[in-house]
Amino acid sequence: VGMTGYVLAINNIGPAYTAAISAFFPAYGAALATVVLKERMRPYQWAGLAACLAAVAVLGWTPVDGVPGSWAMGIAGALVCVLGWGTEAVVIDWGLRNASVDDECAMQIRQTTSALTYALVILPLLGGWPSAVAVLTSSAMPVIALAALSGTASYLFYYKAIAALGASRAMALNITYSAWAIPFSLLLLGSMPDVRGVVCAIVIILGAITAATDVKALFGHGEKAAA
């Protein structure tokens, strides 16, 4: 549901507005986690999350004169994306509290459900199977498969982070992908970042680390270890 809303938003309002709006899914997820999971974040953690999200929005914000489709449909899609991605992390965190489910099993269930939903519902509804078959037989398939493997590894570690840190902190760290894209683009594509990109990347990473770190628990653990 979240990814479908994301693609719908891009198709209607473009990637810039979509990236800026969808970047706020950790804020919604953190608020939901405080209600459903009783997670508590300290004021400095909320401040770190706010700084991180603001930098993500600035990094993805490149205003355009017009939009390719319906503004209302695009905003609705972006909000569906926020609800889907934020709710996913909270539901996974809740499920992982059952001792009989670990993060690998949770991800397998998630990915299988997602694949079946796309194959049996979304692609037939949108008439997308011909395009999917064309991609499978194209020369780009090895690169796409490599990207898919990278995405699978990313999701596996994301779910491990949810299990270890909780939904709120894991989402804050997960959103740093927008910052890490900058050095990878430089190394792999030779794209030189501008000053805005470098500053936003630093703010995103530092803000996410602040949001994910419980200073009291961290120093308390260190004191126990020293003792």
N, C-alpha and C positions, 0 to 999 in steps of 0.2 A: 504494500500500500504506500509506504513512504517513498520508495524509488519511483513508482508510477506517478505520484504527485510531483516528484522532482523533474521527471522527463516532461510531464504535461506543462509544468511551469516554464521550463526552458523553451518549449515549442511555442509558447504564447507570449512570454515577456523577455525571453533571451537569458543567457547565462549570467550576466552581471547582476540583474535584479534577483534572480533565483538564488545565486550564491549568497548574496547579502541577507536575504530573508531566511533561507534554510539554515544559515549558520547559527541561528538562535535555538536550534533544537536542544543543545545541552542545558540552556536556561529553563526551558519548559520541562525537560526531563528531571533536572535537579529539583524543581518545584514539585513535580509529581512524586518524586522519591521521598520528599519530606512528608508528604501526606500518606502515601501508600506503604512505604518501607520504614517510615520513621527515621530516615537518615537526617543527620544534623550537620550542617556546614557552619563553620565559624565566620564571623564578619569579614575577616581578611581573605577567607576562601571565596566568599561571594564576590568580594572586590576583585580578586584574581580572575574569577570566571567572567565578570563583567568586562574587565580590560581585555581578556582574551577574545571574547565575542565581538567587542567593538573593533579590535584590530582585524579580525577576520572579515567583518563587514566592510571596513575601509579597503582592505586588500582586494576584495571581490567587486567593489563598487566602481563601475565605469559607466556613468549615465549615457544613455543614447537618446536621440531625438524622438524616435518612434519605437513601437514594439511590433513584432511580427504577427501577433494574433490578438486575442481578447485579453484586455487588462484584467478584467474580473476573473476570468478562467485561470489566468496565470497566477494571480494572487491566491486564489483558492487552492491551486495545485501546490504552491509553495507552503501554504499553511498545513495542507494534508501531509506534506513531507515532514514538516516540523513535528506534527502529532505522531506520525508513524515512527520516525527515528527515535524520538524521545521516549515514546511508550515502549518501543522494543527493548531498550536497555533496562527499563524498570521491570518489565515482565521477565526478562532473562534473569535479573538479579533475584527476583522473587522465586523463580523456578529453581535456581541454583541453591537456594536455602534448604531444599529437600536433599537429604544425604544420598538418595538413590540416583541423583542426576549430577553429572559433572559437566565442566564447560565444553569438553569435546562432544559429548552426547547432545548437549543443548544446541551447539552449532550444527551438528548433523541434522537434527530435527528442523532447525530454522532453514538451512539451505535446501533440504529436500522439499519442505513445504513451499518455499519460494519458487523453486524450479518447477514443481507441479502446477502451481498457480499460474505462472507465466505460460507454461506449455498448454495447459488445458483451458485457461480462462482469458488471460490478457492478450496473448498473440492471436488466438482465433477471433476475439472480439474486435481487435484492431486490424485484422487481416495482415498480420506481420510474419506469418510463417514463410512466405516466399522470400522475403528479405533475410530471414534467419538462415534458410537453406543456402541462399547465395553466399552469405558470409562463411558458412561452414566449408564451402567448396572453393573459397577464394584463396589467393596467395598470401593474404594477410592473416590467415588462420593461426600460423605458428606464433606470431606476435600477440594476437588476441589471447591464445591459450596461455602464453607466458604472463600476460596481464591478469588473466583469471587466476592463475596459481599464486601470483603476488597478492591478489585480493583475498584469496582463501587464507593465506598465511596471516594477512592483516586481521581478518575476522577472528581467526583462532586466538591471536594474542589479545584482541579486543575483549573477547569473552573471558579469557583468563584474567584480564585486568578487572572486569566487572566482578568476577568471583572473588578476587583478592582485595579490591579497593572499594567496591560498591558502585552503583550506577552513576551517581553524580560525579565522582572523581574520575572514573573511567571515561565518561563522555567529555570531560574537560581536556583530558590528555588526547583523546581520539581526534578532537577538532584541530589538533596541531598539524594534521596532514597538509593543510593549506600552507603552512609555513615551510614544511619539509619539501614541498614541491619546488620551492625556489632554488635551493642548492642542487637538487636533482636535475632541474631544468638546465642549470649552469653546467653541470658535469656531463650530462648525456646529450643535451641539445645545443649547448653553447649559448644559451639565452642569458644575457647579462642583466641582472636585476637592477631596478632603479632604487633611489634612496627610500621612497615610500615602501617598496617591497621589503627591503632589509630591515627598516624600523618596525614594520608590522610583524615580520617574522620573529624578531627578538621579543616584541611585546607578547605575541601569541604564546611562544614557548615559556617565557617567564611567568605569564599569567596562568597558564595551564598547570605549571609546576606548583605555583602558589595555591591554586584551587584544589590540587590533589594531595597536598601535604598537610598532615596534622602535626604542627610543630610541637605541641605538647606531648603527643604520643611518641614522636620521633626522639625528642630529647629524654623523655621518660624511659624509653627503651635503651637508649645509650647509657643512662645512669645505671640501669639494672645490669647491663652487660659489664660495665666497669666494676660494679660491686661483685 
